[in-house]
Amino acid sequence: VQLQASGGGLVQPGGSLRLSCAVSGGTVSDNDMAWFRQAPGKERQFVAVSRSNGRTTFGMTSYAEFVKGRFTISRDNGANTLNLQMNSLKPEDTAVYYCAGRRRGLILSAAMTPGSYDSWGQGTQVTVSS
């Protein structure tokens, strides 16, 4: 599948952004989908994953500890997109955010690992600053 991320931008601390990842060449319902991020000089870092169960808005979700309670991952099977609602943003959330996908069936530990995915979006910059 091909992925295209959008929705990044500049926001003040405490603000919100909503990222979207458009899926083409396949359906979001057939894929395990995740968000990762990468700050300058750092490794790519797991943010959230939605493992497909074929039908629901959220799938089977898991989050990195540092975003729990602030970020929500969801999938829109009708629009064929993956979304990430980010609230209460902090300066340390500043990074390029990437969506990733692969055919469903990952176990959770693999779903949190960048090397498990074979499709990546181009990344969208999120900057949290006053």
C-alpha positions as CSV (number, residue, x, y, z in Angstrom):
1,V,0.0,0.0,0.0
2,Q,1.0,3.6,-0.4
3,L,0.7,6.0,2.5
4,Q,0.6,9.8,2.6
5,A,0.7,11.7,5.9
6,S,-0.7,15.2,6.5
7,G,-1.8,17.5,9.2
8,G,1.4,18.6,10.9
9,G,2.3,22.1,11.8
10,L,3.3,24.6,14.4
11,V,1.3,24.6,17.6
12,Q,1.7,26.1,21.1
13,P,2.2,23.9,24.1
14,G,-1.1,22.6,25.3
15,G,-2.6,22.8,21.8
16,S,-3.9,20.1,19.5
17,L,-3.3,18.7,16.1
18,R,-4.9,15.9,14.1
19,L,-2.7,13.9,11.7
20,S,-4.1,11.9,8.9
21,C,-2.6,9.1,6.8
22,A,-4.3,8.4,3.5
23,V,-4.1,4.8,2.2
24,S,-4.1,3.9,-1.4
25,G,-3.4,0.6,-3.2
26,G,-5.2,-1.3,-0.4
27,T,-7.6,-0.8,2.4
28,V,-6.9,0.4,5.9
29,S,-9.1,-2.4,7.3
30,D,-6.7,-5.1,5.9
31,N,-3.6,-3.5,7.6
32,D,-2.1,-3.0,10.9
33,M,-1.3,0.7,11.0
34,A,1.0,2.7,13.3
35,W,2.5,6.1,14.0
36,F,6.1,6.6,14.7
37,R,8.1,9.8,15.2
38,Q,11.7,10.9,14.8
39,A,13.3,13.9,16.4
40,P,16.6,15.3,15.1
41,G,19.5,13.1,16.2
42,K,17.3,10.5,17.7
43,E,16.0,7.1,16.5
44,R,12.6,6.5,15.2
45,Q,10.2,6.0,18.1
46,F,6.9,4.1,18.4
47,V,3.9,6.4,19.2
48,A,0.7,4.3,18.7
49,V,-0.7,1.4,16.7
50,S,-4.1,0.2,15.6
51,R,-4.0,-3.5,14.7
52,S,-6.9,-4.4,12.4
53,N,-9.8,-6.5,13.6
54,G,-11.5,-5.9,10.3
55,R,-14.3,-3.6,11.2
56,T,-14.1,-1.2,14.1
57,T,-13.0,2.5,14.2
58,F,-10.2,1.9,16.6
59,G,-9.1,-1.7,16.1
60,M,-6.8,-3.1,18.8
61,T,-4.9,0.0,20.0
62,S,-1.7,0.4,22.0
63,Y,0.2,3.6,22.9
64,A,3.6,4.6,24.1
65,E,3.6,5.6,27.7
66,F,4.5,9.2,27.0
67,V,1.4,9.7,24.9
68,K,-1.2,7.8,26.9
69,G,-4.2,9.9,27.8
70,R,-3.1,12.6,25.3
71,F,-3.1,11.0,21.8
72,T,-5.8,8.8,20.2
73,I,-5.3,6.7,17.1
74,S,-8.3,5.7,15.0
75,R,-9.1,4.4,11.5
76,D,-11.8,5.6,9.1
77,N,-12.5,2.5,7.0
78,G,-14.9,4.5,4.8
79,A,-12.4,7.2,4.0
80,N,-9.5,4.7,4.0
81,T,-7.4,6.8,6.4
82,L,-5.6,6.4,9.7
83,N,-5.8,9.3,12.1
84,L,-3.9,10.5,15.2
85,Q,-5.6,13.1,17.4
86,M,-2.9,14.8,19.5
87,N,-4.0,16.9,22.5
88,S,-2.1,18.6,25.3
89,L,1.0,18.8,23.1
90,K,4.4,19.4,24.7
91,P,7.6,20.7,23.3
92,E,9.1,17.3,23.6
93,D,6.5,16.0,21.1
94,T,8.3,18.0,18.4
95,A,9.3,15.5,15.6
96,V,8.6,14.3,12.2
97,Y,5.7,11.9,12.4
98,Y,5.4,8.9,10.1
99,C,2.5,6.6,9.4
100,A,3.4,2.9,8.7
101,G,1.4,-0.1,7.6
102,R,1.6,-3.8,6.7
103,R,-0.8,-6.6,6.2
104,R,-2.6,-7.4,9.4
105,G,-1.5,-10.1,11.8
106,L,1.3,-8.5,13.9
107,I,1.7,-9.5,17.5
108,L,1.9,-6.4,19.8
109,S,5.7,-6.5,20.3
110,A,6.3,-6.6,16.5
111,A,3.7,-3.9,16.0
112,M,5.8,-1.5,18.1
113,T,8.9,-2.1,16.0
114,P,9.7,0.0,12.9
115,G,11.3,-2.9,11.1
116,S,8.0,-4.8,11.1
117,Y,6.4,-2.4,8.5
118,D,6.8,-2.4,4.8
119,S,4.9,0.7,3.9
120,W,5.8,4.2,5.1
121,G,4.4,7.7,4.5
122,Q,6.7,10.6,3.8
123,G,6.4,12.1,7.3
124,T,4.8,15.3,8.5
125,Q,6.5,17.8,10.8
126,V,5.0,18.6,14.2
127,T,6.5,21.5,16.1
128,V,5.4,22.5,19.5
129,S,6.7,25.8,20.6
130,S,5.6,29.1,22.1
